[in-house]
């Protein structure tokens, strides 16, 4: 099953790496970009190198391809502990192609779409070699576009990422962070919205967000019960063309959705 939660941990806080990995997130992203000030970039990179060399395993967010730190960050990619690579400010396929040439076999890329140009080129990014799934850098995207809200104001952006991912046949995208760390209701609402729109995961900035996010991207009990009833009706029909349940037609898309729900619960 693809990760539902990605927990960020600053790259210059080596004492937190193991704690982050034990916090329950499906994936941990060690961040060399926004979480690290320019004067600490080198020290952070060396801390990450030492941790990975000692057996640590995590995703790594590099600095952008147009920064002075990118090439040195890429030296980390030879280490076996790098699970996947998160690239900020992804805007063009050639950025991803440049990165893909440096990756070991099996290591995938998660581009973060956080600018107007990146969103405009979402399908190009989704179809680039080595891309596992897209992520939405909602806060930076708001800044780049002058958007003041995180609700319906970003509906088009979120839907475009979901559509591009579906066309490219990659994993469902990862929604942006909920910055209100202590607002459980907001986190729950944000996660519910993301799943309803077609996202498959969410970025987290605090360990307390992990459990609600993981739970929010799993089918609800009522969905599972209904899916089981659908599959039972299909089995009972034994090849009969038209099937109904509770007065509603059960056609192929309904059956496939039910099957996917049960597969996800089993996984």
C-alpha distance (Angstrom), angle and dihedral (degrees) to the residues before:
residue distance angle dihedral
X1 . . .
X2 3.80 . .
X3 3.83 116.9 .
X4 3.79 116.3 -84.7
X5 3.80 96.4 -170.3
X6 3.80 131.7 39.2
X7 3.81 115.7 -168.9
X8 3.80 119.1 -157.1
X9 3.80 119.8 -142.8
X10 3.84 122.7 -179.2
X11 3.79 113.6 -105.6
X12 3.80 92.9 -135.0
X13 3.82 93.8 56.0
X14 3.80 100.8 77.8
X15 3.81 91.4 164.4
X16 3.82 87.8 67.2
X17 3.80 99.0 51.0
X18 3.80 97.4 86.5
X19 3.80 92.1 40.1
X20 3.78 90.4 53.0
X21 3.80 91.4 50.8
X22 3.81 89.9 51.2
X23 3.81 94.8 47.8
X24 3.80 95.4 88.7
X25 3.80 102.6 -105.6
X26 3.78 116.1 143.8
X27 3.81 88.0 -130.4
X28 3.80 136.0 12.0
X29 3.80 122.4 -147.0
X30 3.79 116.0 -156.2
X31 3.79 102.7 -152.1
X32 3.79 121.5 -141.8
X33 3.80 93.6 165.4
X34 3.82 126.2 56.8
X35 3.81 95.6 5.6
X36 3.81 93.3 58.6
X37 3.80 125.2 66.3
X38 3.83 117.7 -132.6
X39 3.78 94.3 -106.9
X40 3.83 91.1 55.2
X41 3.81 98.6 46.0
X42 3.80 95.6 100.0
X43 3.81 94.5 45.3
X44 3.81 90.8 48.0
X45 3.79 92.4 50.4
X46 3.79 91.3 51.5
X47 3.80 91.6 47.8
X48 3.80 89.9 52.7
X49 3.80 91.1 46.5
X50 3.81 92.0 52.8
X51 3.80 92.9 47.5
X52 3.80 93.9 48.4
X53 3.81 91.8 45.6
X54 3.82 88.9 53.4
X55 3.80 91.8 57.6
X56 3.80 103.9 -82.6
X57 3.80 118.7 146.8
X58 3.81 126.3 -158.6
X59 3.77 146.3 120.0
X60 3.79 114.1 -88.3
X61 3.80 126.0 -145.4
X62 3.78 107.7 -149.3
X63 3.76 127.1 -158.5
X64 3.80 113.7 -95.2
X65 3.78 122.9 -77.4
X66 3.80 91.5 -111.9
X67 3.82 95.0 54.9
X68 3.78 129.3 95.6
X69 3.82 90.3 -118.5
X70 3.80 100.1 55.5
X71 3.81 99.5 88.9
X72 3.80 93.2 47.3
X73 3.81 90.3 47.0
X74 3.80 89.6 53.9
X75 3.81 89.4 62.6
X76 3.81 86.2 74.9
X77 3.78 91.4 63.5
X78 3.80 92.8 79.8
X79 3.81 89.6 67.6
X80 3.79 115.3 99.2
X81 3.80 92.9 -136.8
X82 3.81 92.7 71.6
X83 3.81 103.5 104.0
X84 3.80 97.0 -180.0
X85 3.79 138.1 -18.6
X86 3.79 123.5 -116.9
X87 3.80 113.8 -155.4
X88 3.81 118.4 -162.3
X89 3.80 125.3 -148.4
X90 3.81 92.3 20.3
X91 3.79 108.3 -178.2
X92 3.81 109.9 146.9
X93 3.79 136.8 37.5
X94 3.82 91.8 -125.9
X95 3.82 89.3 65.2
X96 3.80 89.3 57.6
X97 3.80 93.3 43.0
X98 3.80 89.1 53.4
X99 3.78 90.2 51.7
X100 3.81 94.9 43.4
X101 3.82 91.3 60.8
X102 3.81 89.0 62.8
X103 3.80 98.1 50.7
X104 3.77 129.1 102.2
X105 3.83 115.4 -121.4
X106 3.79 111.0 -78.8
X107 3.80 96.6 22.3
X108 3.81 110.9 120.4
X109 3.80 135.4 -160.8
X110 3.80 128.7 -120.5
X111 3.82 106.7 -166.1
X112 3.80 115.7 -158.6
X113 3.79 112.3 -138.3
X114 3.79 105.8 -152.2
X115 3.81 107.0 140.8
X116 3.78 135.7 66.1
X117 3.82 91.1 -111.1
X118 3.79 91.6 49.0
X119 3.79 91.5 53.7
X120 3.81 91.7 45.5
X121 3.82 88.5 54.9
X122 3.81 95.5 41.1
X123 3.80 95.0 124.1
X124 3.80 91.0 48.6
X125 3.81 89.9 52.0
X126 3.80 93.8 45.2
X127 3.80 91.1 53.4
X128 3.80 97.0 46.3
X129 3.83 118.9 115.9
X130 3.78 115.7 -86.0
X131 3.81 97.6 13.7
X132 3.80 113.9 144.5
X133 3.81 98.4 -179.8
X134 3.80 140.9 -33.9
X135 3.81 125.2 -105.1
X136 3.79 127.4 -154.9
X137 3.80 118.1 -129.1
X138 3.79 91.8 -162.4
X139 3.81 98.5 171.7
X140 3.81 94.9 52.5
X141 3.79 90.2 41.6
X142 3.81 90.5 56.1
X143 3.79 89.5 51.2
X144 3.79 93.8 48.3
X145 3.80 93.4 49.4
X146 3.80 100.2 35.2
X147 3.80 91.9 -117.7
X148 3.80 114.3 158.3
X149 3.81 103.3 -166.0
X150 3.81 137.8 56.8
X151 3.82 98.2 -152.5
X152 3.78 126.2 65.4
X153 3.80 87.7 -13.8
X154 3.82 87.9 75.8
X155 3.80 97.6 38.1
X156 3.80 93.4 105.1
X157 3.80 92.7 48.5
X158 3.79 94.0 48.9
X159 3.80 93.3 45.4
X160 3.80 91.6 49.5
X161 3.81 90.5 55.8
X162 3.80 91.6 49.1
X163 3.81 91.7 48.4
X164 3.82 93.6 47.5
X165 3.81 90.7 49.6
X166 3.79 92.3 50.1
X167 3.81 92.5 49.2
X168 3.82 91.6 48.4
X169 3.83 90.8 46.0
X170 3.79 94.1 -128.9
X171 3.82 128.5 134.0
X172 3.79 117.4 -66.3
X173 3.83 111.1 -86.6
X174 3.80 128.3 -97.3
X175 3.80 117.1 -113.9
X176 3.79 122.7 -133.6
X177 3.79 128.3 -98.8
X178 3.78 128.7 -74.6
X179 3.81 101.6 -131.2
X180 3.84 94.0 -163.7
X181 3.80 94.0 87.8
X182 3.81 96.4 -178.7
X183 3.82 98.1 40.1
X184 3.81 103.9 98.3
X185 3.79 93.8 176.6
X186 3.80 92.4 53.4
X187 3.79 91.5 48.9
X188 3.79 91.2 50.0
X189 3.80 91.8 48.7
X190 3.81 92.5 47.0
X191 3.80 91.9 49.7
X192 3.80 92.7 47.3
X193 3.81 90.9 50.3
X194 3.80 91.7 48.8
X195 3.78 93.2 52.0
X196 3.80 93.0 45.7
X197 3.81 90.1 52.2
X198 3.80 91.7 52.2
X199 3.81 103.9 -95.8
X200 3.78 118.0 142.0
X201 3.80 102.3 -159.9
X202 3.79 145.5 9.2
X203 3.79 137.6 -135.7
X204 3.82 114.6 -117.2
X205 3.80 129.2 -158.1
X206 3.82 99.1 -173.5
X207 3.83 133.3 38.8
X208 3.81 91.5 -124.2
X209 3.82 88.6 66.8
X210 3.80 94.5 59.5
X211 3.81 102.6 79.8
X212 3.84 95.6 47.2
X213 3.80 90.7 47.1
X214 3.81 94.4 47.7
X215 3.79 90.3 47.5
X216 3.79 92.8 45.2
X217 3.79 93.4 57.8
X218 3.79 93.4 52.5
X219 3.82 121.0 87.4
X220 3.80 113.6 -93.8
X221 3.82 118.8 -112.8
X222 3.80 91.0 -106.6
X223 3.81 90.7 53.3
X224 3.79 91.6 51.4
X225 3.80 92.4 48.2
X226 3.79 91.5 49.8
X227 3.81 92.1 46.3
X228 3.81 90.7 53.1
X229 3.80 90.3 49.8
X230 3.81 90.3 51.5
X231 3.78 93.5 50.6
X232 3.80 91.0 46.0
X233 3.81 89.3 53.3
X234 3.79 90.5 49.2
X235 3.81 91.6 50.9
X236 3.79 91.4 47.4
X237 3.81 92.1 50.7
X238 3.81 90.5 58.7
X239 3.78 97.1 -159.7
X240 3.80 99.9 -30.5
X241 3.81 109.1 149.5
X242 3.82 105.9 -131.6
X243 3.81 117.1 40.9
X244 3.79 127.1 -176.6
X245 3.79 132.5 -169.7
X246 3.81 122.9 -171.5
X247 3.78 88.8 -10.6
X248 3.82 94.3 -54.2
X249 3.79 127.3 114.0
X250 3.78 115.7 -112.5
X251 3.79 108.8 -149.3
X252 3.79 132.7 168.4
X253 3.85 98.5 -81.2
X254 3.82 90.2 50.7
X255 3.79 91.3 49.4
X256 3.80 93.3 47.6
X257 3.79 91.6 49.5
X258 3.80 90.4 51.0
X259 3.78 90.9 49.1
X260 3.81 91.9 50.8
X261 3.80 91.6 49.6
X262 3.80 91.6 53.9
X263 3.80 92.2 44.4
X264 3.81 90.1 53.2
X265 3.80 92.6 49.8
X266 3.81 90.4 49.2
X267 3.80 91.6 48.5
